[in-house]
Amino acid sequence: VSYATTGTLRGLGDGRTPMVLAISTAVVNLVGDIVLVLGVGWGIAGAGAATAVAELLLGVLAALIVLRSAARLGAARRPELHGVLHCFSVGVPLLVRTLALRISLLLTTWVAARFGAVALAAHQVSMSIWSFLQYALDALAIAGQTLIGQALGASRADEARALTRRMVWLSAGFGVTLGVVLVPLRWVVAGIFTPDAVVVELVADVLVVIGAALVISSWVTLFDGVLIGAGDARYLARASVATLIGYAPLALAAAFMAPAQPSSVLWLWVAFAVGFMGLRALTLWWRQRTDAWMVLG
């Protein structure tokens, strides 16, 4: 419900309300973590409960806001078969895309776990930092979804091209900036998560790989959002499945050929950056070089 409602608001060009909802949810989640984990002493279960409560509140509040917007626009609240089928035609390929990407991430975590508890800890810290940076880069991608969707829907092809070029350069510059800041501060960032010297050293090494990969990741994140805004979901589904097929052998090779020791997690991340992100960049570039994704109206 949260994803559907915030996506609806973004589609209507309302970026402020989802921002306020997201920040509010994060605050509720954080307070819940402090109370239930540190105060009540529920541990990991407390963290799960805090997240569940925060997401439930977000879903209810966002749904009420969307229903109010629907009433203001004169949209029917009852489901219509045509609309439901249209949502399926767009949503199912996006679901396939997301599942393929998530399977790649789960496979990476599975490989890291084979290297032992220390490697898994370093991987999870690194993946948390990676995800945070991805969300930062995703800000431009979300803007791209809305702006490109509106430009193509209004048959303004030149505007869509100009917006894409501008956002690509902005995103690339943002990615370079994040990488330049992250690499020198990698020891400080790693030390925030754990006092364990071995884990800190591993995370610091992985952050060098992440910092270098942010340039590719920034473009991938942005153009992925552009294609979502353009409604090019079928190609994204095929591209994500192709990425999974290409990356899986690299991850499995790391699992069975690299020594089962903590330092192997660094080579896993090299495979992740080159294989997963590199293949995503290649498939998206292949689409970007033509205008096949620019369906007007």
N, C-alpha and C positions, 0 to 999 in steps of 0.2 A: 504493500500500500504506500509506503514511504517513497519508494522509487517511482511508482506510477504517478503519484500526485506531484512530486517535485519535478518529474519530467514533463508533466502537463503544464505546470507553471512556466518552466523554461521555454516550452514550445509556444506559449503565449507571449514570450518576450519579457517575462517577469523574472529577472535574476535576483532581485533584492529579497523577495519573500523566502525562496529556498536558502539564501545565505543566512537570514535571521533564524530560520528553523534549524539549520545545521549547527549554528553557533549555540543556540539554546539547548539543543540536544546534547552537544558536547559538554556544556556546563552541567546539565542534569546528570549526565553519565559520570563526569569527574567527581561531583559531589557524592553521588551514589557509591563510587569506588572508595572514596575516603571513609564514608560512614560504614559501609558493609565490609570492606576488606580490612581497614585499619581499626575502625571503631568496634564493630561487632565481632570481627575476627573470622569471617566466613571464607577468607582466602580466595581461590580461583572461582568458587561458586558465587561469592559476593560480587566479583567482577562481572560474571555472567548475568546475575540478577540485575545489577545496575544497568547493563546494556539493554536487557530485555525491557525494563521499565522505561528507559529513555526512548527506545525505538517505538514502544507502544504509544507513548504520549505524542511522539512526532507523527506517527501514522494517523492518529485520531485528529490532531489539530490540522495537519495538512489536508486531510480529506474534507474537513469542514470548510477550509478556505477554498478548495476547488469547487465544492458544491455551491458556495456563495458566488464564485466567479461564473459558474455555469448559469446560475439564475440571472446574473447581470447581463450575460451575453445572449440569453434566451435559448440556451441549449437544453435539449431534453435530458432528464435524469434517467429515464428508462433506457436500458440497453436496446440497441437496434441491431438486427442481424447483419446488415450491410457494414455498419461500423465495427462490429465485433470481428467479422471476417477480414476487414481491412487491417485491423490491429494485429490479427494473427499473421497476415501476409508480411507485415513489417517486423513484428515481434519475434516470430519463430527463428528467422535467420539471425537476428541479434542475439537470441538465446543460444543458438549454436555457436556463434562467435564467442560469447562470454564463457560458455562451458569449455570450449577448446583452450582459451587463454587460461582459465582457472585450472584445467587439468595440467597444463604446462607448469604452473606454479606449484601445484601439489606434487608433481613428479620431482621438481627441484628439491622440495622439502623432504621427500622420501629418500632421495639420494643423500642429502645432508645427514639424515638420521642414521644412515649406514656407516657414517664416519665416526660415530660416537656422540656422547652427550655434549662434550665441549664444542665439537663442530656444529652440532645442532643449535646450541645456544648462540654461537657466533652467527650462524645463518639467520636465526629468527630475529636477532637484533638488527642485522644488516637488512633483512627483508622489511622490517618495520621502518627503517630509515628510508629505504628505497620507496616504499609505499607512500610515506609522507611527502617525499619529493615529487612522486608521480601525481599526488593530489594537487600539489602546487602548480605543476605543469598543466594539469587537467583544467585549471581555471580558464586558460585560453581556449582549450578544446571545447569546453562547454559553451563559451561565447561563440565559438565557431559554429557549433551545432545550430544555435538560434539564428545567427546572422546569415549564414549560408542558406539555411532552410527558408528563411524569409525572402532572401534575394532570388533564389531559384524559383520559389513559389510564385513570386511576382514577375517571373520571366526577365529578370535583370541579370543577364549572363555576365556582362562586363563588370558589374558591381561584385558579383560572386568571385570572379577572377582576381579583381583588385583586393578584395577582402582576404582571399586565400594567400596571396603573395605577402600582404602586410603582416598577417598573423603568423605565417611561416617564419619570417625574419624576426618578429618579436619573440616567438617561442624559442627559436634557435639561440637568440641572444640571452634569453632567460635561462636556458639550459647551460650555456657556457658560464654564465655568472654563478649559477648554483654550484657547478663543478669547481670553479676557481675558488669559491669560498669554502667548499666542503673539504677538499683535499688537504689544505694546510691545517684545518681544524679537526682532522679525523681522529687524533688521539683524544682531544677534549670531548668530542661527540661520543666516541666509543666509551670513554670513562664515565659518562653520565648514566649508562645502563647497568654497569656491573663493576665491582672492585676486583674481579678475577683478572689477573695480569695476562694469562694465556688467551682468554676470550677477548680482552681489549686489544691485544696484538693482532689477533685474527681479524677482528672487525675493522681495525685500522687498515689492514692490508686490503680487505674487500672494498672498503670505501674508496680506495684509489681506483679500482675497477669501476665502481659505480660513478665516481666523478667523471671518468673518461667516457662512460657510456651515456651520460646525461645529454650530450650533444645529439646523439642518435635518438635517444628516448624522447627528447623534446619535439623533434620533427614527427616521430611516430605518433605520439600522443595527440599532437595538433591535427595531423591529417586524418587520423582515425576519427576524430570529432567532426571534421569537415565532411567526411563521407557519411557519417551517421546523419548529419544535418541534411545532406543531399538525398537521403533515403536509399543509399547504395548498400543496403543491408545484405543482400545476397552475395555480393562480391566480398564483403567483410567476413561473412561466414566461410566462404571458400578459402579466403586468404588465411584465416585463423586456423582452419583445419590443416592447410598445407604447412603452416608454421609449426604446428604440433607434430606433424609427421616428420618434418625435417629436424626438429630440435630433439625429439625423443631419443633417437640413436646416440646423439652426443651426450645427453644426460645419462643414459644407460651405460655408455662406455665409461663415463666418469665413475659410475657406481661400481662396475665390476673390474675395471682396469686400474683405477687409482688406488694407492694403498689406503687401508682403513685407518687413517690417522687424521687428527684435527686439521692439519695444514692442507689437506686435500680439498677442503671447502673453498679455498681460494681458486683452484682450478675449476671447480664447479661453477663459480661465479663468472670466470672467464668464458666458459662454455655457454652460460646463460646470456651474457652480454653479446657474444659473437653469434651464437646460434639463435636464441629466442628473439632478442631485439634486432639482430642483424637481418634475420629472415622476415620479421614484421616490416622492417624498413624497406626491404627489397620488394615485397609484395605490394606495399602501399605506393612505392615509387612507380612500379609497373602500371598501376591504375592512374596515378597522377599525371603521367606523361601524355595521356590522351584526355579528350573531353567527354569520354563515354559516361562518366559519373554525373555530368551536368545535365540533368533532366529538367527542363523548364516547365513551369506551371504546376 
